[in-house]
Amino acid sequence: MTRSLSRGLVAGAAGTTALNLVGYLDMALRGRPASDVPERVVDALAAGTGRRVPGRGTARQSRRSALGALAGMVNGLGVGVLASGVRSYGVRFPAPVGAVVTGAAAMAATDVPVALLGISDPRGWTASDWLADAAPHLAYGAAVQTVLETMPTDRERATPRRPAGAGVVLRSALLGVAAGSRSALGFAGPVLTASTSAVVRDRDTTRRRVLAGKAFAAAGLTAELVADKHPDAPPRDAAGPLTARVLYGAEGGARLAARERANGALPAVVGMAGAVLGSLAGLRWRRWAAGRVPALQAALVEDGVALGLAALACLPGRNRPHLVAVPPAR
């Protein structure tokens, strides 16, 4: 864990440096002005908390600029740590794909809040605007991917990942569809079906920890099953709920791949696609059922389908240990 965290910080720092380098080169070559989006994000966040950036004139502008730059650094370091943790968990993309995925994640971490805060609408950006945003983030992704590949952790050295087979990919798709209906299943399905008798007792895994994870997963799934029936539950196609379902679909695929000691990259991607499909299918079902059957009955039918798909996806291979890495003795 500590090695993955420190590597992630190094990767995030390298990526942030590459991002700034490409961004400033673009400004120098094209003569474009610096973006004021970071400062506007600071203003929007301050307004949302009922506060104002202190100071007047130049002092206030300097604080806005500094806070915007610091927010960018935090974003860069955070995505680097996340990318390192994902790779350590077993999701290992080829270098070009990993660079694009990591760059896209960093870009989304910036652009999504900008859109949600009403600062800018990416749908109205020109091709030049997109290029100015995408090129630095692609450089960020390439730098992060390079660091991750050149600094493998002890666990990564001890547990080489073979390509995921068709079986685990198919089951990841099924679990993704289930997570698109009930997002907690992406996490709870693999955790609840894991066999405690197959756990490897190394420094990172104990039977007590697995049992605690099962209890947490059961509580989370139960809470979602109950909350889904509430009339004020947020629509599943809203940005927040849909993003959560997609991320849980990715987690489910990665967890199923870990059981097989397989690379989780393809299962995670397939799980994400399945989650989108499951969300859309569930939404169409609820809309079709509205006025034909009671809302509670329609929701319970969807519960049953989601739980059944999760069982089909997670029960095979449940006796394999979830974590198998034992770092070599030094």
C-alpha positions as CSV (number, residue, x, y, z in Angstrom):
1,M,0.0,0.0,0.0
2,T,2.7,2.5,1.0
3,R,4.8,1.6,-2.1
4,S,1.8,2.1,-4.4
5,L,1.0,5.5,-2.7
6,S,4.5,6.8,-3.0
7,R,4.7,5.7,-6.6
8,G,1.4,7.3,-7.3
9,L,2.7,10.6,-5.9
10,V,5.8,10.5,-8.1
11,A,3.7,9.6,-11.1
12,G,1.3,12.4,-10.4
13,A,4.1,14.9,-10.0
14,A,5.7,13.8,-13.2
15,G,2.4,14.0,-15.0
16,T,1.6,17.4,-13.7
17,T,5.0,18.6,-14.8
18,A,4.4,17.2,-18.3
19,L,1.0,18.8,-18.5
20,N,2.3,22.2,-17.5
21,L,5.2,21.9,-20.0
22,V,2.9,21.1,-22.9
23,G,0.4,23.8,-21.9
24,Y,3.0,26.5,-21.7
25,L,4.6,25.4,-25.0
26,D,1.2,25.7,-26.6
27,M,0.8,29.2,-25.1
28,A,4.3,30.2,-26.4
29,L,3.7,28.8,-29.9
30,R,0.2,30.1,-30.5
31,G,0.4,33.2,-28.3
32,R,-2.9,32.3,-26.6
33,P,-3.6,33.7,-23.1
34,A,-3.5,31.6,-19.9
35,S,-6.9,30.1,-19.0
36,D,-8.9,31.8,-16.3
37,V,-10.9,28.6,-15.6
38,P,-8.9,27.7,-12.4
39,E,-9.6,31.1,-10.9
40,R,-13.3,30.8,-11.8
41,V,-13.4,27.4,-10.2
42,V,-12.0,28.9,-7.0
43,D,-14.6,31.7,-7.1
44,A,-17.4,29.1,-7.7
45,L,-16.3,26.9,-4.8
46,A,-15.9,29.9,-2.5
47,A,-19.4,31.1,-3.5
48,G,-20.8,27.6,-2.9
49,T,-19.5,27.7,0.7
50,G,-20.8,31.2,1.3
51,R,-17.4,32.7,1.3
52,R,-15.2,35.0,-0.8
53,V,-11.5,34.9,-1.6
54,P,-10.0,37.4,0.8
55,G,-8.2,40.6,-0.2
56,R,-8.6,43.3,-2.9
57,G,-7.1,44.1,-6.2
58,T,-3.8,42.5,-6.9
59,A,-3.6,40.6,-3.6
60,R,-7.0,38.9,-4.2
61,Q,-6.1,38.1,-7.8
62,S,-2.8,36.5,-6.7
63,R,-4.6,34.4,-4.1
64,R,-7.1,33.2,-6.8
65,S,-4.3,32.3,-9.2
66,A,-2.4,30.4,-6.4
67,L,-5.4,28.5,-5.2
68,G,-6.3,27.6,-8.8
69,A,-2.8,26.3,-9.4
70,L,-2.8,24.4,-6.1
71,A,-6.1,22.8,-7.0
72,G,-4.6,21.6,-10.3
73,M,-1.6,20.1,-8.5
74,V,-3.9,18.3,-6.1
75,N,-5.9,16.9,-9.0
76,G,-2.7,15.8,-10.7
77,L,-1.3,14.0,-7.7
78,G,-4.7,12.5,-6.9
79,V,-5.2,10.9,-10.3
80,G,-1.6,9.6,-10.2
81,V,-2.3,7.9,-6.8
82,L,-5.5,6.5,-8.2
83,A,-3.8,5.2,-11.4
84,S,-1.0,3.6,-9.2
85,G,-3.6,1.9,-7.0
86,V,-5.6,0.5,-10.0
87,R,-2.4,-0.9,-11.6
88,S,-1.3,-2.5,-8.3
89,Y,-4.7,-4.1,-8.0
90,G,-4.2,-5.9,-11.3
91,V,-5.6,-3.6,-14.0
92,R,-2.6,-3.2,-16.3
93,F,-3.3,-1.5,-19.7
94,P,-0.7,-1.6,-22.5
95,A,1.4,1.6,-22.5
96,P,-0.4,3.6,-25.2
97,V,-3.9,2.6,-23.9
98,G,-2.9,3.4,-20.3
99,A,-1.6,6.8,-21.3
100,V,-4.9,7.6,-23.0
101,V,-7.0,6.3,-20.2
102,T,-5.1,8.1,-17.5
103,G,-5.0,11.3,-19.5
104,A,-8.8,11.0,-20.1
105,A,-9.3,10.5,-16.3
106,A,-7.3,13.6,-15.4
107,M,-9.2,15.5,-18.1
108,A,-12.5,14.4,-16.8
109,A,-11.5,15.3,-13.2
110,T,-11.0,18.8,-14.4
111,D,-13.7,19.3,-17.0
112,V,-16.6,17.6,-15.2
113,P,-16.5,19.9,-12.2
114,V,-16.1,22.9,-14.6
115,A,-19.3,21.8,-16.3
116,L,-21.2,21.0,-13.1
117,L,-20.3,24.4,-11.6
118,G,-21.6,26.1,-14.7
119,I,-18.2,27.7,-15.5
120,S,-18.0,26.4,-19.1
121,D,-20.0,23.9,-21.3
122,P,-17.6,21.5,-23.1
123,R,-20.4,20.9,-25.6
124,G,-19.8,24.4,-27.0
125,W,-16.0,24.1,-27.3
126,T,-14.3,24.5,-30.6
127,A,-11.8,22.0,-32.0
128,S,-9.0,24.3,-30.9
129,D,-10.4,24.4,-27.4
130,W,-10.5,20.6,-27.2
131,L,-7.0,20.4,-28.6
132,A,-5.7,22.9,-26.0
133,D,-7.3,20.7,-23.3
134,A,-6.5,17.2,-24.6
135,A,-2.9,17.6,-25.6
136,P,-1.5,18.5,-22.1
137,H,-3.7,15.8,-20.5
138,L,-2.3,13.2,-23.0
139,A,1.2,14.3,-22.0
140,Y,0.1,13.9,-18.4
141,G,-1.1,10.3,-19.1
142,A,2.0,9.4,-20.9
143,A,4.2,10.6,-18.0
144,V,2.1,8.8,-15.4
145,Q,2.1,5.6,-17.4
146,T,5.9,5.7,-17.8
147,V,6.5,6.0,-14.1
148,L,4.0,3.2,-13.3
149,E,5.7,0.8,-15.6
150,T,9.3,1.7,-14.5
151,M,8.5,1.4,-10.8
152,P,6.6,-1.9,-10.3
153,T,5.6,-2.7,-6.7
154,D,6.7,-5.9,-4.9
155,R,3.1,-7.2,-5.4
156,E,3.2,-6.6,-9.1
157,R,6.5,-8.4,-9.5
158,A,5.2,-11.4,-7.5
159,T,1.9,-11.7,-9.3
160,P,2.2,-11.4,-13.1
161,R,-1.2,-11.2,-14.7
162,R,-2.1,-13.4,-17.7
163,P,-4.6,-12.1,-20.3
164,A,-8.2,-12.4,-19.1
165,G,-10.0,-15.4,-20.6
166,A,-13.4,-15.3,-22.3
167,G,-15.2,-16.6,-19.2
168,V,-14.1,-13.9,-16.9
169,V,-14.8,-11.2,-19.6
170,L,-18.3,-12.5,-20.1
171,R,-18.9,-12.7,-16.3
172,S,-17.6,-9.1,-16.0
173,A,-20.1,-8.0,-18.6
174,L,-23.0,-9.7,-16.6
175,L,-21.8,-8.2,-13.4
176,G,-21.6,-4.8,-15.1
177,V,-25.2,-5.1,-16.2
178,A,-26.2,-5.9,-12.6
179,A,-24.2,-2.9,-11.3
180,G,-26.0,-0.7,-13.8
181,S,-29.2,-1.7,-12.1
182,R,-27.9,-1.8,-8.5
183,S,-24.5,-0.2,-8.4
184,A,-23.5,-1.8,-5.1
185,L,-23.5,-5.2,-6.7
186,G,-20.2,-4.3,-8.5
187,F,-18.5,-4.3,-5.2
188,A,-20.8,-6.5,-3.1
189,G,-21.1,-9.4,-5.6
190,P,-17.5,-10.5,-5.6
191,V,-17.0,-9.7,-1.9
192,L,-20.0,-11.6,-0.7
193,T,-19.3,-14.6,-2.8
194,A,-15.6,-14.8,-1.9
195,S,-14.7,-18.0,0.0
196,T,-13.0,-17.2,3.3
197,S,-11.4,-20.7,3.3
198,A,-9.5,-19.7,0.1
199,V,-7.9,-16.6,1.6
200,V,-4.2,-16.4,1.6
201,R,-3.0,-15.2,5.0
202,D,-0.2,-12.8,4.2
203,R,0.4,-9.4,5.6
204,D,-2.4,-7.8,3.6
205,T,-5.2,-10.3,4.0
206,T,-6.7,-11.9,7.1
207,R,-9.9,-13.9,7.6
208,R,-11.2,-11.2,9.9
209,R,-10.7,-8.5,7.3
210,V,-12.6,-10.5,4.7
211,L,-15.5,-11.1,7.0
212,A,-15.6,-7.3,7.8
213,G,-15.6,-6.6,4.1
214,K,-18.5,-9.0,3.7
215,A,-20.5,-7.3,6.4
216,F,-19.8,-3.8,4.9
217,A,-20.8,-5.1,1.4
218,A,-24.0,-6.6,2.7
219,A,-24.9,-3.3,4.5
220,G,-24.2,-1.2,1.4
221,L,-26.2,-3.5,-0.9
222,T,-29.1,-3.5,1.6
223,A,-29.1,0.2,1.9
224,E,-29.2,0.6,-1.9
225,L,-32.0,-1.9,-2.3
226,V,-34.1,0.1,0.3
227,A,-33.2,3.5,-1.0
228,D,-34.1,2.6,-4.6
229,K,-37.7,2.2,-3.5
230,H,-37.9,5.8,-2.2
231,P,-39.8,8.2,-4.4
232,D,-37.1,10.8,-4.0
233,A,-34.3,8.5,-5.3
234,P,-32.2,10.4,-7.9
235,P,-32.7,9.4,-11.5
236,R,-30.2,6.8,-12.6
237,D,-29.3,8.6,-15.8
238,A,-28.2,11.7,-13.8
239,A,-24.4,12.4,-14.0
240,G,-23.6,11.4,-10.4
241,P,-25.6,8.1,-10.2
242,L,-24.6,7.0,-13.7
243,T,-20.9,7.7,-12.9
244,A,-21.1,5.6,-9.7
245,R,-22.7,2.7,-11.6
246,V,-20.0,2.8,-14.3
247,L,-17.2,2.9,-11.7
248,Y,-18.8,0.0,-9.8
249,G,-19.0,-2.0,-13.0
250,A,-15.3,-1.4,-13.6
251,E,-14.5,-2.5,-10.0
252,G,-16.6,-5.6,-10.4
253,G,-14.7,-6.7,-13.5
254,A,-11.4,-6.0,-11.9
255,R,-12.3,-8.1,-8.8
256,L,-13.5,-11.0,-10.9
257,A,-10.2,-10.9,-12.9
258,A,-8.2,-10.8,-9.6
259,R,-9.7,-14.2,-8.7
260,E,-8.4,-15.7,-11.9
261,R,-5.0,-14.0,-11.5
262,A,-5.8,-12.3,-14.8
263,N,-5.2,-8.8,-16.1
264,G,-8.2,-6.7,-15.1
265,A,-8.0,-4.1,-17.8
266,L,-10.4,-5.7,-20.3
267,P,-12.8,-7.0,-17.6
268,A,-12.9,-3.5,-16.1
269,V,-13.7,-1.9,-19.5
270,V,-16.3,-4.6,-20.2
271,G,-17.8,-4.0,-16.8
272,M,-18.1,-0.3,-17.5
273,A,-19.9,-1.0,-20.8
274,G,-22.2,-3.5,-19.1
275,A,-23.1,-0.9,-16.4
276,V,-24.1,1.6,-19.0
277,L,-26.2,-1.0,-20.7
278,G,-27.8,-2.1,-17.4
279,S,-28.6,1.5,-16.5
280,L,-30.3,2.1,-19.8
281,A,-32.2,-1.2,-19.7
282,G,-33.3,-0.6,-16.1
283,L,-34.5,2.9,-17.0
284,R,-36.5,1.6,-20.0
285,W,-38.0,-1.2,-17.8
286,R,-39.2,1.3,-15.1
287,R,-40.6,3.6,-17.7
288,W,-42.4,0.8,-19.5
289,A,-43.7,-0.6,-16.2
290,A,-45.0,2.8,-15.0
291,G,-48.8,2.7,-15.1
292,R,-48.9,-1.1,-15.9
293,V,-47.7,-2.6,-12.6
294,P,-47.2,-1.0,-9.1
295,A,-43.9,0.8,-8.8
296,L,-42.8,-1.4,-5.9
297,Q,-43.4,-4.5,-7.9
298,A,-41.5,-3.2,-10.9
299,A,-38.5,-2.4,-8.6
300,L,-38.6,-5.8,-7.0
301,V,-38.5,-7.5,-10.4
302,E,-35.5,-5.4,-11.2
303,D,-33.9,-6.4,-7.9
304,G,-34.4,-10.1,-8.7
305,V,-32.9,-9.8,-12.2
306,A,-29.9,-7.8,-10.9
307,L,-29.2,-10.2,-8.1
308,G,-29.6,-13.2,-10.5
309,L,-27.1,-11.7,-12.9
310,A,-24.6,-11.0,-10.1
311,A,-24.9,-14.5,-8.9
312,L,-24.2,-15.9,-12.4
313,A,-21.2,-13.7,-12.6
314,C,-19.7,-14.1,-9.2
315,L,-20.4,-17.7,-8.1
316,P,-18.0,-19.4,-10.6
317,G,-14.4,-19.2,-9.3
318,R,-15.4,-18.2,-5.8
319,N,-13.0,-20.7,-4.2
320,R,-10.0,-19.0,-5.7
321,P,-8.1,-16.6,-3.4
322,H,-8.8,-12.9,-4.0
323,L,-5.3,-11.8,-3.2
324,V,-2.5,-14.2,-3.9
325,A,0.6,-12.0,-3.8
326,V,3.3,-12.9,-1.3
327,P,6.2,-10.5,-1.6
328,P,9.5,-12.3,-1.9
329,A,11.9,-12.4,1.1
330,R,14.6,-9.8,1.0
